[in-house]
Amino acid sequence: MRALACGRVFSGALLVLVASACSSSSGAPFDRVAATEAALQNTSGTLHGTANSSGFLEQSTVVPKIAGSSEHLQFKDSANKSVDDVTKFLGERVFADGNLESSDDSSATFLLRPSVECEPADTSCNDFFTKNLIRLRLTSPADGDVDVAFLYGDQRYNPLTFHLYRTSLGLTVDLGASAQTVKAIGGDQVTLPDQLQGSLLFEIAKNAELDYSFRTSVETDIAVSWTKDGKPYAFGVAATHPTWEVRANGNTRTLTLTENLGHVTAKLPLSSFVDAAFNLGLDDGATDDPVDMLFAGLTGSVALDGAADHLHVSGLGLGDTTTFVKRGQDVLFSVDANPNNGRAFDLDFTLGANDETTIQVSPLLDFTVHLGFSLIADKVKNLPQTALNDTLRVLLSGNVAPVVKAVHGPAWSGDGLQVVSGQLTLTSSAAPETNVTVGAGQCLMSRTPASGDENAWSKFQVGSCQ
């Protein structure tokens, strides 16, 4: 029952996210009644618009294929009904007169009271709202815009702030304040990281009629650190805006997904990294040096044309520098994508008959992976031979944008990859005898390697596609 009560609290608070801006004249005192009424009206308008802008996906044939279904999506009617339920909830349970605690010329504060939130016989719900003071404070940072601060307890911790603006709805999550709130709710039984800071921003933005975006951003750098078994750990994510975006444009019948993840860093003991990567342990008495990791990022934009059922991916890449794992200055692992071609490439997907997918790459695809775990071979037993010292490269290139196609050949068991135009090469610096070159018209197929053959490309062979 307590879980149900908690769910009501936080679902009620989170539903405020979907409320939209309220209007007030410049310099005028804060009007609580006008603000709450406008919030309810704009909630309905904004969310109905969001559902309607993506309604064209119900006629798409490629979306069900991607989802592994044979039936068209059906969501718009149920989504619009949910919008009406949300609007009703906000009016009756959140911005209700019975919850109003105070109001002045600059703000209004609502205290979620048991008499409003709970049925009289629901003792668990009544106990929860009696013991946990939850307030929503409304302010207006600009004409027509409203911020709603979620405040917990007598200390009024502020883990969440809702931004209810005229053309966007947002929610900022303060990780540090969230940790304080969790600690206040759970007491001494809650264990928190040594450091937790940063913030996330979630938004629904109206670009134009029938054109909406949902965005998630790392608003300020995230930093987390903790100690386990006497060993330090750390994790971080660089701020980017937006970090992820989904845009549904009902006018052009397109759905666009954009990825813009910044640098992700980590520091952890060598033993933890080795255990995670290879499921191995360190030799007794070995020094447990720290390992630094950098995932340079992930970028790309995927556009789905609802009319043409075509997928276009642009600017796909792994950040602006090399992704690596280091012990001190020793590079144990690194990855580069198109390092000599702007670190990005484009892909065009066409889904044909028999689920055969054709992919065109522009300008080319060039992945290089370096493995240098021989540098810790004196500390780690039973490392795979293929991980000790090798540089692997996958290169798909040609005079024009190369094209490959996924096929199922009658002459072999399983799937294959046909090079329609261009050339595909797989190379290994440690085992050049396993290098593979696939020319136009040929297929890359899997095979069973000889016993003891653990080289990177020994599981592949080149053959006729017929």
C-alpha positions in Angstrom: 0.0 0.0 0.0 2.9 2.4 0.8 4.3 1.7 -2.7 0.8 2.6 -4.2 0.8 5.8 -2.2 4.4 6.7 -3.3 3.4 6.0 -6.9 0.5 8.4 -6.6 2.8 11.1 -5.2 5.4 10.9 -7.9 3.1 10.2 -10.8 1.1 13.2 -9.6 4.2 15.3 -9.5 5.6 14.1 -12.8 2.3 14.7 -14.5 2.8 18.4 -13.9 5.5 18.1 -16.6 2.8 17.8 -19.2 1.2 21.1 -18.2 2.0 24.1 -20.4 2.6 27.8 -19.9 0.3 30.2 -18.2 0.0 33.8 -19.3 0.4 37.0 -17.3 0.9 40.6 -18.4 4.4 41.9 -17.9 4.9 43.3 -14.4 1.5 42.2 -13.2 1.2 40.3 -9.9 1.2 36.5 -10.1 -2.4 35.3 -10.8 -2.7 31.9 -9.3 -6.2 31.2 -10.7 -5.2 32.2 -14.2 -2.0 30.2 -14.0 -3.7 27.0 -13.0 -6.5 27.4 -15.5 -4.0 28.1 -18.4 -1.9 25.1 -17.3 -4.8 22.7 -17.6 -5.9 24.2 -21.0 -2.4 24.0 -22.4 -1.8 20.5 -21.1 -4.6 19.3 -23.3 -3.6 21.3 -26.4 0.1 20.4 -26.2 -0.3 16.7 -25.6 -3.1 16.3 -28.1 -0.8 18.0 -30.6 2.1 15.7 -29.8 -0.1 12.6 -30.4 -1.5 14.0 -33.6 1.9 15.0 -35.0 3.0 11.4 -34.9 -0.3 9.9 -36.1 1.1 9.3 -39.6 3.2 6.4 -38.1 0.0 4.4 -37.9 0.2 4.0 -41.7 3.9 3.3 -41.9 5.0 -0.2 -43.0 8.6 0.1 -42.0 8.0 0.8 -38.3 6.3 -2.6 -37.7 9.1 -4.3 -39.5 11.7 -2.6 -37.2 9.6 -3.6 -34.2 9.3 -7.2 -35.4 5.5 -7.0 -35.9 3.3 -7.7 -38.9 0.5 -5.2 -37.8 0.3 -1.5 -38.1 0.7 0.6 -34.9 -2.4 1.8 -33.2 -1.8 4.5 -30.5 -3.3 7.9 -31.4 -6.8 7.3 -29.9 -5.6 5.8 -26.7 -3.0 8.5 -26.4 -5.6 11.3 -26.7 -7.8 9.6 -24.1 -4.8 9.5 -21.7 -4.3 13.2 -22.3 -7.9 13.9 -21.1 -7.3 11.7 -18.0 -4.1 13.6 -17.2 -5.8 17.0 -17.5 -8.6 15.8 -15.2 -6.0 14.5 -12.7 -4.2 17.8 -12.6 -7.3 19.8 -11.9 -8.7 17.5 -9.3 -5.6 16.3 -7.4 -2.7 18.7 -8.0 -3.9 22.2 -8.5 -7.0 21.7 -6.4 -8.2 24.5 -4.1 -8.0 22.1 -1.2 -4.2 21.8 -1.7 -3.5 25.5 -1.8 -1.2 26.4 1.1 -0.2 30.0 0.3 -0.4 32.6 -2.5 1.1 36.0 -2.9 2.2 38.4 -5.7 5.1 36.2 -6.8 4.2 32.6 -6.2 1.6 30.0 -5.1 2.4 26.9 -3.1 0.2 23.8 -3.1 0.6 21.2 -0.3 -0.5 17.7 -1.4 -2.9 16.9 1.5 -4.3 13.5 2.4 -7.9 14.8 2.3 -7.4 15.6 -1.5 -5.1 12.8 -2.5 -6.7 9.8 -0.7 -9.9 8.0 -0.1 -11.0 8.3 3.6 -10.7 4.5 4.1 -7.2 4.3 2.5 -5.1 4.5 5.7 -1.8 3.8 3.9 -2.3 6.7 1.6 -3.4 9.0 4.4 -0.4 8.0 6.5 2.0 8.6 3.7 0.8 12.2 2.9 0.7 13.0 6.6 4.3 11.9 7.2 5.7 13.2 3.9 5.3 16.9 3.1 5.2 17.4 -0.6 4.8 20.9 -2.0 4.6 22.4 -5.5 5.6 26.1 -5.7 4.5 28.0 -8.8 6.5 31.0 -10.1 6.7 32.9 -13.3 10.2 33.5 -14.7 8.9 35.3 -17.8 5.7 36.6 -19.2 3.5 33.6 -20.0 5.9 31.0 -18.5 5.6 29.1 -15.3 8.1 27.1 -13.2 6.9 24.5 -10.7 9.3 23.5 -8.0 8.8 20.1 -6.3 9.7 20.5 -2.7 10.1 17.7 -0.2 9.9 17.8 3.6 10.5 20.6 6.1 13.9 21.1 4.4 12.1 21.7 1.1 14.6 19.8 -1.0 14.2 20.6 -4.7 15.0 17.5 -6.8 12.6 18.4 -9.6 11.6 21.6 -11.3 8.9 21.6 -14.0 9.2 24.3 -16.7 5.7 25.1 -18.1 6.4 27.4 -21.0 4.3 28.6 -23.9 6.1 26.5 -26.5 7.7 23.8 -24.4 7.2 21.7 -21.3 10.3 20.7 -19.4 11.5 18.9 -16.3 14.9 19.4 -14.7 16.2 16.7 -12.4 18.9 17.8 -10.0 20.8 14.7 -9.1 22.4 16.1 -5.9 19.0 17.3 -4.5 17.5 14.0 -5.6 20.0 12.2 -3.4 19.2 14.4 -0.5 15.5 13.7 -1.0 16.0 9.9 -1.1 18.1 10.1 2.0 15.4 12.1 3.8 12.8 9.5 2.8 14.8 6.4 3.5 16.9 7.5 6.5 20.1 5.8 7.5 19.2 2.7 5.6 20.0 4.5 2.3 23.6 4.4 1.1 24.5 7.3 -1.3 27.6 7.8 -3.5 30.5 9.9 -2.1 29.7 12.4 -4.8 26.6 12.9 -7.0 26.1 16.1 -9.0 24.8 17.2 -12.3 21.3 17.7 -13.8 19.1 16.3 -16.6 16.5 18.2 -18.6 13.5 16.5 -20.3 11.5 18.6 -22.7 8.5 18.5 -25.1 8.9 21.3 -27.6 6.4 22.6 -30.2 8.3 23.5 -33.3 5.2 24.3 -35.4 1.7 22.9 -35.8 1.8 19.1 -36.0 5.6 19.3 -35.4 6.9 18.4 -31.9 10.1 17.2 -30.4 10.9 15.2 -27.2 14.4 16.0 -26.0 16.6 14.7 -23.2 19.7 16.7 -22.3 22.6 16.4 -19.9 22.1 20.0 -18.8 25.2 20.2 -16.5 28.1 17.7 -16.3 27.2 14.6 -14.4 29.8 13.3 -11.9 29.4 10.3 -9.6 32.1 8.7 -7.4 32.0 6.0 -4.7 34.2 3.6 -2.8 33.7 -0.2 -2.8 35.9 -2.6 -0.9 38.3 0.3 -0.3 38.7 0.9 -4.1 37.6 4.2 -5.7 35.2 4.4 -8.7 34.1 7.4 -10.7 31.8 8.0 -13.6 31.0 11.2 -15.6 29.0 12.4 -18.6 29.7 15.8 -20.3 26.8 18.2 -20.9 25.2 18.3 -24.3 21.9 19.9 -25.4 20.0 18.1 -26.7 21.6 14.7 -25.9 18.7 12.8 -27.5 15.8 14.1 -29.6 12.8 12.5 -31.2 11.0 14.8 -33.6 7.6 13.9 -35.2 6.6 16.2 -38.1 3.1 15.4 -39.2 3.4 18.0 -42.0 6.3 16.3 -43.8 5.3 12.8 -42.4 8.8 12.3 -41.0 10.2 11.0 -37.7 13.7 12.0 -36.8 15.8 10.6 -34.0 19.0 12.4 -33.1 21.8 11.2 -30.8 24.4 13.7 -29.4 26.0 11.9 -26.5 29.1 13.7 -25.2 32.2 12.3 -23.6 31.6 9.5 -21.0 34.4 8.9 -18.6 35.1 6.3 -15.9 37.8 5.3 -13.5 37.9 1.9 -11.8 40.3 -0.6 -10.4 42.2 -2.8 -13.0 40.7 -5.9 -11.4 37.1 -4.7 -11.9 37.8 -3.9 -15.5 39.4 -7.2 -16.2 36.6 -9.1 -14.5 34.0 -7.3 -16.5 35.9 -7.6 -19.8 37.2 -11.2 -19.6 35.7 -12.7 -16.4 39.3 -13.2 -15.1 41.0 -12.4 -11.8 44.3 -10.8 -11.0 47.3 -12.9 -9.8 47.8 -12.8 -6.1 49.7 -9.8 -4.9 49.3 -7.9 -8.2 49.0 -4.1 -8.0 45.4 -3.0 -8.5 46.2 0.1 -10.6 43.4 2.4 -11.7 42.1 2.2 -15.2 40.8 5.3 -17.1 38.1 4.9 -19.7 36.8 7.4 -22.3 33.9 6.7 -24.6 34.2 9.7 -26.9 30.5 9.9 -27.6 27.8 8.9 -30.0 26.3 11.1 -32.7 23.9 10.5 -35.5 20.4 11.4 -36.8 17.9 8.8 -38.2 15.1 10.1 -40.4 12.1 7.9 -41.2 10.0 9.0 -44.1 6.5 7.8 -43.4 5.5 8.1 -47.0 8.5 6.4 -48.6 9.3 3.9 -45.8 13.0 4.8 -46.1 15.6 5.2 -43.4 18.4 7.7 -43.6 21.1 7.9 -41.0 23.3 11.0 -41.1 26.4 12.0 -39.2 26.8 8.6 -37.5 30.0 8.6 -35.4 31.8 7.8 -32.1 32.5 11.3 -30.9 35.3 13.8 -31.8 38.3 11.7 -30.6 39.5 8.2 -30.0 37.7 6.0 -27.5 40.1 4.3 -25.2 40.9 2.3 -22.1 44.3 3.2 -20.4 46.4 2.1 -17.5 48.5 5.2 -16.9 49.8 6.0 -20.3 49.5 2.5 -21.6 46.6 2.1 -24.1 44.9 -1.3 -23.5 42.1 -0.8 -26.0 41.0 1.9 -28.5 38.4 2.4 -31.2 38.3 4.9 -34.1 35.5 5.4 -36.6 36.3 7.2 -39.9 39.3 9.1 -38.4 40.3 10.5 -41.8 36.8 11.4 -42.9 35.4 13.7 -40.3 34.8 10.8 -37.9 31.3 10.3 -39.3 29.4 8.7 -42.1 25.9 8.4 -43.5 23.8 5.3 -44.1 20.7 4.7 -46.2 18.6 1.6 -45.4 16.1 0.1 -47.8 13.9 -2.8 -46.7 13.2 -5.1 -49.6 11.4 -8.3 -50.3 12.2 -11.3 -48.0 13.4 -8.9 -45.4 16.6 -8.3 -47.3 18.1 -5.0 -46.2 20.2 -2.9 -48.6 22.6 -0.4 -47.0 24.4 2.4 -48.8 27.4 4.0 -47.0 28.7 7.5 -47.7 31.6 8.3 -48.0 32.9 5.1 -46.6 33.1 2.9 -43.4 36.4 2.7 -41.6 36.6 1.1 -38.1 39.9 0.5 -36.4 40.2 -1.4 -33.1 43.5 -1.7 -31.3 44.0 -4.4 -28.6 47.1 -4.1 -26.3 46.3 -6.2 -23.3 49.8 -7.6 -23.4 50.8 -4.6 -21.3 49.0 -6.2 -18.3 49.9 -9.8 -19.1 52.2 -9.8 -16.1 49.3 -9.0 -13.8 46.4 -11.0 -15.4 46.4 -14.7 -16.1 44.7 -16.5 -19.0 44.1 -13.4 -21.2 42.8 -14.4 -24.6 45.6 -14.6 -27.2 43.6 -12.5 -29.6 43.5 -9.6 -27.1 47.2 -9.3 -26.4 48.5 -7.3 -29.4 46.4 -6.7 -32.5 45.0 -4.0 -34.7 41.8 -4.9 -36.5 40.3 -2.9 -39.3 37.0 -3.0 -41.1 37.0 -0.9 -44.3 34.1 -0.6 -46.8 35.0 1.7 -49.6 34.7 2.4 -53.3 34.9 5.1 -56.0 31.2 5.9 -55.2 29.2 5.3 -52.0 29.6 1.5 -51.5 26.5 -0.7 -51.1 26.0 -4.0 -49.2 23.0 -6.2 -48.8 22.0 -8.8 -46.2 21.1 -12.1 -48.0 20.3 -15.7 -47.2 22.1 -17.9 -49.6 21.0 -21.4 -50.7 24.6 -22.6 -50.9 25.4 -22.1 -47.2 23.7 -22.2 -43.9 22.8 -18.9 -42.3 22.9 -15.3 -43.4 25.5 -13.5 -45.5 26.5 -10.0 -46.5 26.7 -9.3 -50.3 28.9 -6.4 -51.5 26.8 -4.9 -54.2 29.3 -2.1 -55.1 32.7 -1.2 -53.6 35.0 -3.5 -51.6 35.0 -4.8 -48.0 38.3 -5.7 -46.3 38.9 -7.2 -42.9 42.5 -7.0 -41.7 44.5 -8.1 -38.7 48.0 -6.9 -37.9 48.7 -10.0 -35.8 47.3 -12.6 -38.2 47.5 -11.2 -41.7 46.9 -14.7 -43.1 43.2 -14.4 -42.0 42.6 -11.1 -43.8 39.5 -11.1 -45.9 38.7 -9.2 -49.1 35.2 -9.2 -50.5 34.8 -7.7 -54.0 31.7 -6.4 -55.7 29.3 -9.3 -56.4 30.8 -11.5 -53.7 29.4 -12.5 -50.3 30.9 -12.6 -46.8 29.8 -15.8 -45.1 30.4 -17.5 -41.8 32.3 -20.7 -41.5 33.5 -23.0 -38.7 37.2 -22.4 -38.0 39.7 -25.2 -37.5 40.2 -26.3 -33.9 42.4 -23.9 -32.0 42.0 -21.2 -34.6 41.0 -18.1 -32.5 42.0 -15.3 -34.9 39.6 -12.5 -35.3 38.5 -13.1 -38.9 38.9 -16.9 -39.0 35.1 -17.3 -38.7 34.5 -15.7 -42.1 35.0 -16.7 -45.7 34.3 -15.2 -49.2 32.1 -17.0 -51.7 29.7 -16.8 -54.5 26.3 -15.3 -53.6 24.5 -17.9 -55.8 
